[in-house]
Amino acid sequence: MPATRSQRRREKRAAAKGQVERSAVPSARNQVFSRLRRRVRYVLLGTSLVGLLLLRFFHEPVAGWLVHYGFAARMALVLALLSPALLTWMIGLGELKDAPN
C-alpha cells in the first residue's frame, strides 16, 4: 500500500533533520579550511586598505612610476598587494595538510 502524503512529508522532514544534525558537527579539516578562508579574507581586506591609503597619500610618485615603467610597474604593485594573502594561503594549506581527516 502506498504511503500517504502526510507520511511522505514526515519522512522527508525526518530525513532532513538527520542531514542537518550530521552536518552540524564540522570535521577538523572543515574547521581549518573555514579559518583559512576567514584569515585570507581579512588579509586581503587589510592589504587592500593599506594599498588604497598608500595610493591616496603617495599618488604622484606612484603614478609617475606607473607611467614610466608601464605594465611591469602595475604587475609589481598588484603582486606587492597580493603577496601577504598568498603567503597566508600557503601557510593555511600546510595547516590543512597537517589536519586530521
Residue pairs with C-beta under 8 A, 6 or more apart in sequence:
3 11
26 34
27 101
28 99
28 100
28 101
29 96
29 99
29 100
29 101
32 92
32 95
32 96
32 99
33 96
35 92
36 88
36 89
36 92
36 93
36 95
36 96
39 88
39 92
40 85
40 88
40 89
40 92
43 84
43 85
43 88
44 82
44 85
46 84
47 81
47 82
47 84
47 85
48 81
50 81
51 77
51 81
54 62
55 62
62 77
65 73
66 73
66 74
66 77
